[in-house]
């Protein structure tokens, strides 16, 4: 069954801000150019309970979805992705043990369950010693083996990710929440 909001590809672009992490989510056109803006995200730094809200506009007047930690400051905390009315869209959680060598996240959504891991074992190990230089690439696969989506960090001054949603059952809001979560939870 197709997701309520399916977007096959989008870019996640970090925006400069002194007191918060801010991101813009834009459609990735088939030719690689940027399309319409889909959402603006903001995460306050140094919060005890992690929360990121996505807004319909840059002025941040209308929340449309977001994610929040289930617990206060916890290495194994899970994060609920919800729509603007607070209805659940999915869930993700870092697997702390598996992430010691290669960052690993578990994801759940309507009709899907899967795992996301860093694509390159060597790159994952190198990234632990040379922060900010090695690209981050995650592949999320369903428990039945089908590809759900990928998140690929481009080598730019400000963080920029290409998110390719390969399975139409994955709601764009879940994929966008996880992509921002990868950035903020891995202290990018």
Secondary structure as UniProt FT lines:
FT   STRAND          9..15
FT   STRAND          20..28
FT   TURN            30..31
FT   STRAND          34..44
FT   TURN            45..46
FT   STRAND          51..55
FT   TURN            58..59
FT   STRAND          63..69
FT   TURN            75..76
FT   STRAND          78..83
FT   TURN            84..85
FT   STRAND          88..94
FT   TURN            96..97
FT   HELIX           98..100
FT   STRAND          104..109
FT   TURN            110..111
FT   STRAND          112..118
FT   HELIX           121..127
FT   TURN            128..129
FT   TURN            131..133
FT   STRAND          137..142
FT   TURN            143..144
FT   STRAND          147..154
FT   STRAND          160..165
FT   TURN            168..169
FT   HELIX           172..185
FT   TURN            186..187
//
